[in-house]
Amino acid sequence: MQDCHKSQKIAICMVGLPARGKTYISRKLHRYLNWLGYNCKVFNIGNYRREICGTECDKSFFDSKNEQATKARNECAQLALNDLIGYLNSDGEIAIFDGTNTTKERRNMVYSSLLQQCQNVQTLWIESICDDVEVIQNNIRLTKLNNPDYVSMNPEDATKDFLGRIKMYEEVYQKIELDENLSFIKLINIGEDIQIHKVKGYLLSKIISYLMNLHIYPRPIYLTRHGGSTFNQENRVGGDCDLAQQGIKYSQKLGNFLLEEFPSQEQRNQIHCLTSTMKRATQTADIVCNILKINYLQLKTLDEINVGICDSLTYAQIAIQFPEDFAERKVNKLTYRYPRGESYLDLISRIEPIIYEIERSREPVLVIGHQAILRCLYAYFHRNEISEVPQLDIPIHVVIKLTPAAYYCEEIRIKIDPETGDKKQIEEDLQITRINILTKKKSYILL
Amino acid sequence: MQELGKQQKMVIGMVGLPARGKTYISRKICRYLNWMGFKSKVFNIGNYRRQICGTDCNSNFFDPSNKDASKARDECALLALNDMINYLRNEGDVSLYDGTNTTKQRRKLIMETLQQKFSEVQVFWVESVCNDEDVILRNIQLTKLNNPDYVGKSYDEATQDFQQRIEQYTKVYEPIDMDENISFIKIIDIGNDIMIYNIQGFLQSKLVSYLMNLHIYPRPIYLSRHGESQYNVVHKVGGDSDLTQTGIMYAKQLGKYFIQELEGNRNIKMFTSTMKRALHTSNEVCELLGVEYYSLKALDEINPGICDGLTYQQIADKFPQDYEERKMNKLTYRYPRGESYLDVISRVEQIIFEIERSRLPVIVIAHQAILRCLYAYFHEHEVPEIPKLNIPLHQVIKLVPATYYCKETRIKIDAMTGNSEIQDEATIKKVKSFLDL
């Protein structure tokens, strides 16, 4: 779908006081848009400020009356903006400008620069407003105290200073108004109230729909493949075969595992269980949901990738019968479409509504799917590059538990032995690691 | 998709001054929900008023200080409300309460009545606000002057009376406020500004996305199947065959038709599938027109699974049970390893959004089952009718959205001669009379 809509570049600019979730939203959008296949990048003004002015900035640095500091901060914003414009003018398609942008003057500066220096750009302003003190305190605790700015301080002092910093911003804060003539969306109190002004176009509409579904409930997401099937054992692709004995045993052990994860029936009743319409998946779901005493939902959109003419063949047979296709797929596994079948890109397009559903859900989600499908889903949550999707490791008889945390997903992989029910936690190298506060390395820019 | 989230019954209440597009929006929503599989119905308070109080109500009837009339109008509103609740109690999933509901008091009354009589229902309000005089005048011309209320009156008389009616409502109008504690979406100036408050649940999210894409540009939509394919000739289903000679000729004639039809305008959106017969047709058309098309897998023909490449006769012979089952229940029957019509509807939904959103003319070159689903959406057919809709080869269906329905024209194009035969089914079938709503 996205090829229809790559004509214009898009600049998304955040607006809001500190600790209002601007970076959270920028990163969510960044992940979503990258996953859809757009070249997207976040430009965080705070990072530029830390590099140039150092990290020893206490709240007085943010005082609008501090002329020197203000000048420095404006320079940082300008630098970030220049890089952003450079990005859009080359191969970038969507750029996200993550900063407070709390004054009309600053917004005007950014908007005019974009219009002047970027060819053919659409802008969208996202303002996050929150007056819930608890939420703000929580944000500060989760994201600011690990911030390089507060490396040497204890949590109490850091919080006090940060609240002081927010006050500095509040003094000059001007909410977006209609006379600024900008396309914007205001998210108030985490989406309880949403105001949209002059938003047109495919991608902007999509972004709005996406944002409406975000929330900050830390519900867990469990991803697992169906139990081992007869085709798995024979190394065949496609087909609609049954579970093998091992697969049945795995399903039972999986059910037991989930019984432990959710000790009370009340908790279990809240689980949303999604599976495909294929026998191996529904049989697994049957067994698991019987043990948990819940229902599951069958969705054709979760069916495994359609392998067209290669259905029911082994990889060896494909190599012999369709040598050209076999070679082509090896080279370009992402875009290669099986004749009369699908490609990974088609899959991503197909399962997008599931992503929305999972994002929207405030209750635990269990997806019993297939390898290619789970690769796409997992890549979205784990922020993988789209080119990595076809090679991601999603083995049989492993449950992946994802818990969305501040800026990343905590991931735990549990390998369940179908015979014994033994659970082994596989240590996963979190690609998105927490800030290494002792070394103050540049790794935090990657976050 | 709709089953996710243990769906509650839902009431959608419209709010707004007269001539703000409330009926237009309620009917669009009703159309969309029915097509998606939710049983929906619109309950138009105006109709109840016309039935009970007659159609001779001039603007004085709507004066808020006219006590008798106010009482009568309240009664009508409650009657409509009762019918609505009954509908939901029985087979309905969603009811749309199409009325002005312009005062806080009226909205409160409805919320309280629903709480009392049917507490498990979710309520969602849609307010349409418009301050553009031109748009309002146009609305009056297009929809009110045909209204039974103004049957014997002249154009000027009717317009004047209606504008006075609007003034009566304006005197007491209270836009939805956040302190009323209700879930709502405010659509201002046809979507220029949108405010959303407290939406909850799968269906409300979807509706909001849907409403953001609506507009009132009367752009035409052209639906056509690919030209005749090799499988068509031997009556085989599925496959990825190419066009026959006749099919290629049709494609060329189709291109010529569009050249004439579009009158030099090349600002259009063209969608097709990834299958050879559709791509080949689109290639021919686009070469003549000089435009580009978008090839979407979502428009691929229904997947007949194990029946791929067989004729209907062969299917009847090899899979007699399936053949029977499909005859009985063509809508829900899913080919083994393939799809059902319901799966196709689900798949094609994103195309509906694309077409709704587009303000440019849209051309879709696709396949029979796909077009049946698309056509049913625009032409307001009942979902069970979809598998039997008539979408023949070598015919273009032109749909032009008008006020409450789509004007349809079918153009048969002879592949050899290029002669076109126009069948105008414009106003016959689908002008729902106001009393029918």
Contacts between the chains, C-beta under 8 A, distances in Angstrom:
chain1	res1	chain2	res2	distance
A	1	B	296	6.6
A	1	B	298	7.7
A	1	B	350	6.7
A	1	B	354	7.8
A	3	B	294	6.5
A	4	B	269	7.7
A	4	B	294	4.7
A	4	B	354	7.7
A	192	B	197	7.1
A	192	B	198	5.8
A	193	B	178	7.0
A	193	B	195	7.6
A	193	B	196	7.2
A	193	B	197	5.0
A	193	B	198	7.3
A	194	B	194	8.0
A	194	B	195	7.1
A	194	B	196	4.1
A	194	B	197	7.5
A	195	B	193	7.5
A	195	B	194	7.4
A	195	B	195	4.9
A	195	B	196	7.5
A	196	B	193	6.8
A	196	B	194	4.0
A	196	B	195	7.3
A	196	B	196	7.2
A	196	B	212	7.4
A	197	B	192	7.3
A	197	B	193	5.0
A	197	B	194	7.8
A	198	B	192	5.9
A	198	B	193	7.2
A	199	B	194	7.8
A	199	B	212	7.5
A	202	B	354	7.6
A	202	B	357	6.8
A	205	B	209	7.5
A	205	B	212	5.7
A	205	B	213	6.4
A	205	B	357	6.9
A	208	B	209	8.0
A	208	B	212	6.7
A	209	B	205	7.6
A	209	B	208	7.7
A	209	B	209	4.4
A	209	B	212	7.6
A	212	B	196	7.2
A	212	B	199	7.2
A	212	B	205	6.1
A	212	B	208	6.5
A	212	B	209	7.7
A	213	B	205	6.3
A	240	B	336	7.9
A	240	B	337	5.8
A	272	B	4	7.0
A	272	B	5	7.9
A	274	B	4	7.6
A	277	B	334	7.9
A	297	B	3	5.9
A	297	B	4	5.7
A	299	B	1	7.0
A	300	B	339	7.2
A	300	B	343	5.1
A	300	B	346	7.2
A	301	B	1	7.7
A	301	B	346	7.5
A	306	B	303	7.9
A	337	B	274	7.9
A	339	B	240	7.9
A	340	B	240	5.8
A	342	B	297	7.1
A	346	B	297	5.0
A	349	B	297	7.1
A	349	B	298	7.5
A	353	B	1	6.3
A	356	B	205	8.0
A	357	B	1	7.7
A	357	B	4	5.9
A	357	B	202	7.4
A	360	B	202	7.0
A	360	B	205	6.5
